[in-house]
Amino acid sequence: MKKKAVALMLTAAVAASVLAGCGSSSAATDTATTAAATSESSEAAPAGDVSITIFNSKMEIQDQMETMAAKYTEEKGVNVEVYYSSDTVAQHLATKYASNDPYTISMVDAKDIYSLAADHATDLSDQDWVKDTTQAISIDGKVYGFPVCVEARGIIYNADAIKKITGEDFDPTSVATLDDFKALIEKLKAGGMESPTGVMKEDWSLGAHYLSEVYEEQDDPDAFIQGLHDGTVDLNSDPRFTSLMDTFDVLKDNNYAKASAISAEREVTEQKLAEGEIAFMFGGNWDWSVINAYDYTENMGMMPVPQNTDDDYNTKLVGGGSKYFFIDSSDSTSDAQRQAAEDFLNWLVYDEEGQSFIVNDCSLVPAFSNITLEVSDPLGKSVKAYADSDKLVPNYNYAPDDHYSIAGASFQKYLADQIDRAGFASEVQDYWKGATLTEH
């Protein structure tokens, strides 16, 4: 295992695990510093018979995790310590395994489950919660990944900003096609909203989120990726790429920061959306952690990316389980610690306090059908509604670690008008031809 961990550490040096729950803040992607923050309050808690450690890779809930750990320690008699690192997940965990000091429970992205489970994760197939979720990750018939929450991507809208100009309640289903979206954009501009859209320039937003929809909305994403790798797919003539890029061009052309799109700060874009200066921005429900810091208007939500398409992809968000817990299987973790870890996961799913921690304290969309608490934030409510209606296109969880940074850099060049669409497609194709595909 140590040899495998060292290899992982070396290959992960350029990796960044910010796919589905990315973008909590710019600090979350700052790999220059690694700050492991321990729950100070748990140190003063009564000592129990068992101690477990939890690695949290979702920065925006670190405070909530620490508070929960202290309370859980006091009430359950199990010492719980929570750690956070701004380093990449794969690199950070590789370091821990190389030093034979793994966490009892680790929160990772889906792709990390596929790369780490065989060597480091406990089989959780016999756990009760497996029957209450469709988002658990299984490999070779064994369940390894516990879904922490559901997240999804689409167009975030400010319904109040739209109504202020149109005088009508905004119905997101009325703009399923790109033609409908264009017409609404022109109506907003005629009514005084100079630039109705905002575009986040971050490589993870462009590469890992928007571009990935081109793969995810294919009939067979694996076959499509294989075709890109083999050079048998011409991306620029692919109908899905064309459809999504046509929509992106509308977002780009009506961007408030069009003149300096590559310099636009995420926080400024989200503030403009929150306060109704712009009406639309591509993003995910994790963006609420930024939006709610501003004087946001009451009625916001998420809708699918509008497309002129004959299928139903323009009626669905893209998403699913986001962030996964796995329990360490190594000799460094005792059976008693593994049992305590399993008890903790069951507490999250079946105990009222555990459910409230996910939904109310962390403002996350639960991945379990038995949790019926109402999601508090408007973006989360939208995601839950689409999930409950079985209108989520599954995430493609197998892109190589460097996909979003390399393809995202090419996308940034397109956003800045440094290359045209054909040039962008060519650079993405070149990336896939040289990429090592992830086995799954």
C-alpha positions in Angstrom: 0.0 0.0 0.0 2.8 2.4 0.8 4.3 1.9 -2.6 1.0 2.6 -4.2 0.5 5.7 -2.1 3.9 7.1 -3.0 3.1 6.6 -6.7 -0.2 8.4 -6.2 1.5 11.3 -4.5 3.9 11.7 -7.4 1.2 11.5 -10.1 -1.1 13.8 -8.1 1.3 16.7 -7.9 -0.5 18.5 -10.7 -4.0 17.2 -9.8 -6.8 19.2 -8.3 -9.9 17.6 -6.9 -12.5 20.3 -7.5 -15.0 18.6 -9.8 -18.6 18.3 -8.5 -18.4 20.3 -5.4 -15.8 22.7 -6.7 -15.7 26.3 -6.4 -16.6 26.8 -2.8 -14.0 29.6 -2.9 -10.8 30.5 -4.5 -9.0 29.4 -1.3 -10.3 25.9 -1.8 -8.2 25.5 -4.9 -5.0 27.1 -3.5 -2.6 24.2 -3.5 0.3 26.3 -2.4 -0.7 26.0 1.2 -2.0 23.0 3.1 -3.8 23.9 6.3 -5.0 20.9 8.3 -7.4 22.4 10.8 -8.2 20.3 13.7 -11.4 20.7 15.7 -10.0 22.5 18.8 -13.2 21.9 20.7 -13.0 18.2 20.4 -9.7 18.2 22.2 -11.4 19.4 25.4 -14.2 16.8 25.1 -14.4 13.8 27.3 -12.2 11.0 26.3 -14.0 8.0 24.9 -12.9 4.4 24.2 -12.5 5.0 20.5 -11.1 7.9 18.5 -11.7 8.5 14.8 -10.4 11.2 12.4 -12.4 12.6 9.5 -10.8 14.3 6.4 -13.1 17.1 5.0 -12.4 18.3 1.5 -15.4 20.7 1.4 -14.0 23.9 2.7 -17.3 25.8 3.1 -18.6 23.3 5.8 -15.4 23.1 7.9 -16.8 25.2 10.7 -19.9 23.1 10.8 -17.9 19.9 10.7 -15.8 21.0 13.7 -18.9 22.0 15.7 -20.6 18.7 14.9 -17.5 16.8 15.9 -17.4 18.4 19.3 -21.0 17.7 19.9 -20.8 14.1 18.6 -17.8 13.5 20.8 -19.7 14.7 23.9 -22.9 12.8 23.2 -21.6 9.5 21.7 -18.4 9.1 23.7 -16.4 8.7 20.5 -13.6 11.2 20.1 -13.9 12.8 16.6 -11.4 15.1 15.0 -12.0 16.8 11.7 -9.2 18.0 9.4 -9.3 20.1 6.3 -6.6 20.5 3.6 -6.5 23.0 0.7 -4.1 20.7 -1.1 -5.4 18.3 -3.8 -7.3 15.4 -2.3 -5.2 12.7 -4.1 -1.9 14.3 -3.1 -3.0 14.9 0.5 -4.2 11.4 1.0 -1.2 9.9 -0.7 1.0 11.7 1.8 -1.1 10.3 4.7 -0.9 6.8 3.4 2.8 7.0 2.7 3.4 7.9 6.3 1.0 5.1 7.5 -1.3 7.7 9.1 -4.6 7.5 7.2 -7.8 9.1 8.3 -10.5 6.8 9.6 -13.0 8.5 7.2 -12.0 10.5 4.1 -14.2 12.8 2.1 -13.1 12.7 -1.6 -14.5 13.2 -5.1 -16.0 10.4 -7.0 -12.9 9.8 -9.2 -10.8 9.3 -6.0 -13.1 6.5 -4.9 -12.3 4.7 -8.2 -8.6 5.2 -7.8 -8.2 4.6 -4.1 -10.9 2.1 -3.1 -9.2 -1.1 -4.2 -6.3 -0.5 -1.9 -7.7 1.7 0.8 -11.4 1.5 1.3 -13.7 -0.8 3.3 -16.5 -2.7 1.6 -19.8 -1.1 2.9 -22.2 -3.3 0.9 -23.9 -4.6 4.1 -24.8 -1.2 5.4 -28.5 -0.3 5.8 -28.1 3.1 4.0 -27.2 1.4 0.7 -30.9 0.7 0.1 -31.9 4.3 0.6 -29.7 6.0 -2.1 -29.1 5.7 -5.8 -25.8 7.6 -5.5 -23.5 5.2 -3.7 -20.3 4.2 -5.7 -19.8 0.5 -6.3 -16.8 -1.2 -7.9 -16.9 -4.8 -8.9 -20.1 -5.3 -6.9 -18.8 -3.8 -3.7 -20.0 -0.5 -2.2 -17.2 1.8 -1.2 -18.5 5.4 -1.6 -21.0 7.0 0.8 -22.6 10.0 -1.0 -22.3 13.1 1.2 -24.7 15.2 -0.8 -26.2 15.8 -4.3 -24.9 18.7 -6.4 -25.8 19.7 -9.9 -25.0 22.2 -12.6 -27.0 24.4 -14.9 -28.0 28.0 -15.4 -28.5 29.9 -12.2 -31.2 32.6 -12.6 -32.5 35.6 -10.7 -36.2 35.5 -11.2 -36.8 38.8 -9.4 -34.4 40.6 -11.8 -36.2 39.1 -14.7 -39.6 40.0 -13.4 -38.5 43.6 -12.7 -38.1 44.1 -16.4 -40.7 41.8 -18.0 -43.4 42.4 -15.4 -44.1 38.6 -15.4 -43.2 35.8 -13.0 -40.3 33.9 -14.5 -41.0 30.3 -15.6 -37.7 28.5 -16.3 -39.4 25.9 -18.4 -40.4 28.6 -20.9 -36.7 29.0 -22.0 -35.8 25.4 -22.7 -34.5 26.1 -26.2 -31.7 28.4 -27.2 -34.1 30.4 -29.3 -36.3 31.1 -26.3 -33.2 32.0 -24.3 -32.0 34.5 -26.9 -35.4 36.1 -27.1 -35.5 36.6 -23.3 -32.0 38.0 -23.4 -33.0 40.6 -26.0 -36.1 41.5 -24.0 -34.0 42.1 -20.9 -31.6 44.2 -22.8 -34.4 46.2 -24.4 -35.8 46.8 -20.9 -32.6 48.2 -19.6 -30.4 45.3 -18.4 -27.3 46.1 -20.4 -25.6 42.7 -19.9 -27.9 40.0 -18.7 -25.3 37.3 -18.1 -22.1 36.5 -16.2 -19.4 34.0 -17.1 -17.0 32.6 -14.5 -13.5 32.4 -16.0 -12.1 29.8 -13.6 -10.7 26.7 -15.4 -12.7 24.3 -13.1 -16.0 26.0 -14.1 -15.2 26.0 -17.8 -13.3 22.7 -18.1 -14.7 20.5 -15.4 -18.3 21.8 -15.5 -19.3 23.3 -18.8 -17.1 21.3 -21.2 -17.8 18.1 -19.3 -21.5 18.4 -20.2 -20.5 17.7 -23.8 -19.3 14.2 -22.6 -22.1 13.7 -20.1 -24.9 14.4 -22.6 -23.7 11.8 -25.1 -25.7 8.6 -25.4 -22.5 6.7 -24.4 -20.0 8.9 -22.7 -17.3 6.2 -22.4 -17.5 5.5 -26.1 -17.3 9.2 -26.9 -14.3 9.7 -24.7 -12.7 6.6 -26.3 -13.4 8.1 -29.7 -11.7 11.4 -28.7 -8.7 9.3 -27.4 -8.5 7.3 -30.7 -8.9 10.4 -32.9 -12.1 9.0 -34.5 -14.4 11.8 -33.1 -14.4 15.2 -34.7 -15.3 17.4 -31.8 -16.1 20.5 -33.8 -18.7 18.7 -35.8 -20.3 16.9 -32.9 -23.9 17.9 -32.5 -23.7 18.1 -28.7 -20.5 20.2 -28.7 -22.1 22.5 -31.3 -25.3 22.8 -29.3 -23.7 23.6 -25.9 -21.1 25.9 -27.5 -23.9 27.8 -29.3 -25.4 28.4 -25.9 -22.1 29.3 -24.4 -21.6 31.9 -27.1 -24.9 33.6 -26.0 -23.6 33.7 -22.4 -20.3 35.0 -23.6 -21.7 37.7 -25.9 -24.0 39.0 -23.2 -21.4 38.8 -20.4 -21.2 42.0 -18.3 -17.4 41.5 -18.3 -17.2 40.7 -22.0 -14.4 43.3 -22.6 -12.2 41.6 -20.0 -13.8 38.2 -19.4 -10.7 36.4 -18.4 -10.1 39.0 -15.6 -13.6 38.9 -14.1 -13.6 38.0 -10.4 -15.9 35.2 -9.4 -17.1 37.1 -6.3 -18.1 40.1 -8.4 -20.0 38.0 -10.9 -21.9 36.2 -8.1 -22.7 39.5 -6.4 -24.1 40.9 -9.5 -26.3 37.8 -9.9 -27.3 37.9 -6.3 -28.4 41.5 -6.4 -30.1 41.3 -9.7 -27.7 43.4 -11.9 -27.4 40.4 -14.2 -30.0 37.6 -14.6 -28.1 34.4 -15.6 -24.9 32.6 -14.8 -23.8 29.0 -15.4 -22.9 27.3 -12.2 -24.0 24.9 -9.5 -25.9 24.8 -6.2 -22.5 25.1 -4.4 -22.5 28.7 -5.6 -25.0 29.5 -2.9 -22.1 29.6 -0.4 -20.9 32.7 -2.2 -24.2 34.2 -3.3 -25.6 34.2 0.3 -22.8 36.5 1.4 -24.4 39.3 -0.5 -27.8 41.2 -0.4 -29.4 38.5 -2.6 -33.0 38.8 -3.9 -35.6 36.4 -2.8 -36.4 34.3 -5.9 -33.5 32.5 -7.4 -33.1 29.0 -8.8 -31.5 26.7 -11.3 -32.6 25.5 -14.7 -31.0 23.3 -17.4 -28.7 24.8 -20.1 -31.1 25.9 -22.9 -30.4 24.1 -26.1 -32.0 23.8 -29.5 -32.2 20.0 -29.3 -34.6 17.2 -30.2 -33.8 15.2 -27.1 -34.6 15.9 -23.4 -31.2 17.1 -22.2 -32.5 20.7 -22.1 -35.0 19.6 -19.4 -32.4 18.2 -17.1 -29.6 19.4 -14.8 -26.3 17.5 -14.8 -25.3 16.1 -11.5 -25.6 13.5 -8.8 -23.6 12.4 -5.8 -21.0 14.9 -4.9 -18.2 14.2 -2.4 -18.0 10.7 -0.9 -16.9 9.3 2.4 -14.9 6.1 2.4 -13.7 4.2 5.5 -10.0 3.2 5.7 -9.3 -0.5 5.4 -5.7 -0.6 6.4 -4.1 -2.1 9.5 -3.6 1.4 10.8 -7.3 1.5 11.5 -8.7 -0.9 14.1 -12.0 -2.8 13.8 -13.4 -0.7 16.6 -12.6 2.5 14.7 -14.1 1.1 11.6 -17.3 0.2 13.5 -17.4 3.7 15.0 -17.0 5.1 11.5 -19.9 3.0 10.2 -22.0 4.2 13.2 -21.2 7.8 12.2 -22.4 7.3 8.6 -25.6 5.7 9.9 -26.0 8.6 12.2 -25.9 11.0 9.3 -28.6 9.0 7.4 -31.0 7.8 10.2 -30.6 10.1 13.2 -32.6 13.3 13.3 -29.6 15.3 14.4 -27.5 13.7 11.7 -30.0 14.6 9.0 -30.4 18.1 10.3 -26.6 18.5 10.2 -26.6 17.7 6.5 -29.6 19.7 5.5 -29.8 22.6 8.0 -26.3 23.1 9.3 -24.4 22.4 6.0 -27.2 23.5 3.6 -26.6 20.4 1.5 -29.0 18.4 -0.7 -29.2 14.9 0.9 -28.5 11.9 -1.3 -30.9 9.6 0.7 -34.5 9.1 0.0 -35.5 8.7 3.7 -34.3 12.2 4.5 -37.3 14.4 4.0 -36.2 17.6 5.6 -36.8 20.7 3.4 -33.6 22.1 1.8 -33.2 25.7 2.8 -31.4 27.5 0.0 -33.1 28.1 -3.4 -30.5 26.5 -5.6 -30.5 23.4 -3.4 -34.3 23.3 -3.7 -34.0 23.4 -7.5 -31.5 20.5 -7.5 -33.7 18.4 -5.1 -36.7 19.0 -7.3 -34.9 17.8 -10.4 -33.4 14.9 -8.5 -36.8 13.8 -7.1 -38.2 14.0 -10.7 -35.3 11.8 -12.0 -34.1 14.6 -14.1 -30.4 14.6 -13.5 -27.9 13.6 -16.2 -25.2 11.6 -14.4 -21.8 13.1 -13.8 -18.9 11.7 -15.8 -16.5 10.9 -13.0 -13.6 9.4 -15.0 -11.8 12.4 -16.5 -8.0 12.4 -15.7 -6.9 14.7 -13.0 -5.4 17.2 -15.4 -8.4 17.4 -17.7 -10.0 20.5 -16.2 -6.7 22.4 -15.9 -5.5 21.7 -19.5 -8.9 21.8 -21.2 -10.0 24.6 -19.0 -7.0 26.7 -20.1 -8.0 26.1 -23.7 -11.5 27.2 -22.8 -10.2 30.3 -21.2 -8.4 31.2 -24.5 -11.8 30.8 -26.3 -13.5 33.0 -23.7 -10.8 35.6 -24.2 -11.2 35.4 -28.1 -7.6 34.2 -28.4 -8.8 31.1 -30.4 -11.9 30.3 -32.4 -14.3 27.4 -31.8 -12.5 25.1 -34.2 -9.2 25.9 -32.5 -10.7 25.2 -29.1 -12.1 21.9 -30.3 -8.7 21.0 -31.8 -6.9 21.6 -28.5 -9.4 19.5 -26.5 -9.0 16.7 -29.1 -5.2 16.9 -28.7 -5.5 16.7 -25.0 -7.6 13.5 -25.2 -5.3 11.9 -27.7 -2.5 12.1 -25.2 -4.5 11.4 -22.1 -4.3 8.2 -20.1 -7.9 7.0 -19.7 -9.2 6.1 -16.3 -10.1 2.5 -15.8 -13.5 1.9 -14.3 
